[in-house]
Amino acid sequence: CDAERLLRISQAHIDGCTYIGPGGLRFARELVALGGRVAVPTTLNSNSVDRRRWRAMGVPASLGEPSEALGQAYLDLGASLSFTCSPYLLPSAPGLGEHVAWGESNAVVFANSVLGARTLKYADYLDICAALVGRA
């Protein structure tokens, strides 16, 4: 990478909190075990299951349990209980010129074009790394 420095970000939105396999859960749990805490306000994208009703909805435990654990790991890192793909609708939406680290595709487009904030499309796991250090 030829970047001379990283930019301070005012917030992050984590797209990598959707359960897609054991590797993502292991990664998040390792961050927790290492004492990780987000350095900036951090919201979470939608989870793979409804955290309160997945059992009643008949979701198999093989998906529900690791999905719930993954969401909890991100909450343990200090992210807010948001679970939305539309962080721009939250009271914490960034303003004109703010640098943020968002991973959700629709949110990235909305932030850059409508809000006037600035973000790239941060890949899964890079988004939480930016949140942990407050820079991207």
Residue pairs with C-beta under 8 A, 6 or more apart in sequence:
6 133
6 135
6 136
7 99
7 135
7 136
8 99
8 134
8 135
9 40
9 99
9 100
9 101
9 130
9 134
9 135
9 136
10 40
10 41
10 94
10 98
10 99
10 100
11 40
11 41
11 42
11 43
11 92
11 94
11 98
11 100
11 101
12 38
12 40
12 41
12 42
12 43
12 100
12 101
12 102
12 122
12 127
12 128
12 130
12 131
13 42
13 43
13 44
13 45
13 87
13 100
13 101
13 102
13 103
13 104
13 107
13 127
14 42
14 43
14 44
14 45
14 74
14 79
14 103
14 127
14 128
14 131
15 45
15 102
15 103
15 104
15 122
15 124
15 127
16 24
16 28
16 45
16 103
16 123
16 124
16 125
16 127
16 128
17 28
17 44
17 45
17 47
17 70
17 71
17 74
17 79
17 83
18 45
18 46
18 47
18 48
18 70
19 25
19 47
19 48
19 49
19 63
19 66
19 67
19 70
20 48
22 66
24 70
24 124
24 125
25 66
25 69
25 70
25 73
27 125
28 70
28 73
28 74
28 77
28 128
29 69
29 73
31 73
31 77
31 128
31 132
32 73
32 76
32 77
36 77
36 132
37 77
37 78
37 132
38 77
38 78
38 79
38 128
38 131
38 132
39 131
39 132
39 133
39 134
40 131
40 134
41 80
41 92
42 77
42 78
42 79
42 80
42 128
42 131
43 79
43 80
43 82
43 84
43 87
43 90
43 92
44 71
44 74
44 75
44 79
44 80
44 81
44 82
44 83
44 84
45 83
45 84
45 85
45 103
45 104
46 83
46 84
46 85
47 67
47 68
47 70
47 71
47 83
48 63
48 67
48 70
49 57
49 59
49 63
49 64
49 67
49 68
50 57
50 59
51 67
51 68
51 71
51 83
54 63
54 64
54 67
54 68
55 61
55 64
71 83
74 128
75 81
77 128
77 131
77 132
79 131
80 92
82 90
84 90
85 104
85 106
85 107
86 106
86 107
86 110
87 93
87 102
87 104
87 107
88 107
88 110
88 111
88 114
88 115
93 115
94 100
94 111
94 115
94 117
95 115
95 116
95 117
96 115
96 116
96 117
97 116
97 117
97 118
98 117
98 118
99 117
99 118
99 119
99 136
100 111
100 117
100 118
100 119
101 119
101 120
101 122
101 127
101 130
101 131
101 136
102 108
102 111
102 119
102 121
102 122
102 127
103 121
103 122
103 123
103 124
103 126
103 127
105 121
108 119
108 120
108 121
111 117
111 118
111 119
112 118
112 119
119 136
120 136
122 130
122 136
130 136
